[in-house]
Amino acid sequence: MASQPHDQQADEVLAGYRKSIDNIDAALIHMLAERFRITKEVGAYKARVAMPPADPAREERQIKRLRSLAEEADLDPEFSEKFIRFVIDEVIRHHQRAREG
């Protein structure tokens, strides 16, 4: 069949892309795990010194900074903001739990 070599080649190209995606996904998970290890320490510190779990001014600065980085990286800034807000909300939830005991 004449189309078989093309299909096999396309599958190999796709497999290469998918391997790269898998590697990036693994790196993202490891980076998020490291980020949450650090924010867990921040939450424990805030609980010890009676600081509030959230810092809205810092959050807004971070969102603005990351939106700018997203634009520079040709990534949708709306997506980047939704992503970081999701992460921030989870961090605040952890900080609230640390504060409660």
Protein Blocks (a to p, Z undefined) as FASTA:
>chain_A
ZZlmmmmmmmmmmmmmmmmmmmmmmmmmmmmmmmmmmmmmmmmmmmmnopafbdfklmmm
mmmmmmmmmmmnopafklmmmmmmmmmmmmmmmmmmmmnZZ
